[in-house]
Amino acid sequence: MTVTVTNDGPVATLTLERPDKLNALDESIRSGLAVALTALEDDPAVRVVVLEGAGRAFSAGSDLSGGAYGDLRDADWAHRRHMTGNWQRLLDQLGRIPQATVARLHSHVIGGAALLAAACDIRVASDDTVVRIPELAIGIPLTWAGVPLLVREIGLPSTRDWVMTGRAVAADELLRSGYAQRVVPRADLDDAVARCVDELVSMPAGPLAMTRALTAAIGRTTPAMVAGWADPDALQWSFREPEGQQAAADYDTRRRS
């Protein structure tokens, strides 16, 4: 399994389990998360969900070997569109579950992984965390409703900077921007996450659930969120453009060198 679910009373921990690939996001991780989130939607006994990555990093982002969307080779247009929209729907599902959500971040948080964390309520990061949004360098626009999601979380100026330059953003800037609400030394990360979870669980269950639902609803009504409706189409177009294919190949060469 590439996603494990651990329940401890009112807390469920979802762990990305591809440590040999730095938890690169593929279809098995997406489907595993979707199954777990669907179960959580009907489990009011769980009040807090923690999302983490096993091993050396939270996640290196989309699997560049082509596994992020499953096998698209023999699919028709409608099915390709549906499959490339799966991650966007997963982020929306993560935003709609009734539980408060906490992302535990360390080391690499790249591309789609940064969006997965951005869909959580609270992000607790170690001081070695680096966020990078390399999609433009790969030859595709940032999709999965990623631009409006980042605008919602960190504002338009920082979103422009991070997405358009693709630069590495270190933990101190993550804290200043509001992307990470808490940053601690790597050795203290587990304690910091546990403390955050304890604070949430100590709140009366009803008001916590109501506030989670309220803030999630406000987040969904952010005007820019409607802009992501055509992101699967943008992805399909980008995959087929020669310039995009060359950019992806060049990026992969630089990454391996």
Helices and strands as residue ranges (DSSP letters): E 3-8, E 11-16, G 19-21, H 27-41, E 48-53, G 67-69, H 77-84, H 86-96, E 100-105, E 108-110, H 112-118, E 122-126, E 130-132, H 135-138, H 146-154, H 156-165, E 169-170, H 171-177, E 182-184, G 186-188, H 189-201, H 205-220, G 223-230, H 231-240, H 242-256
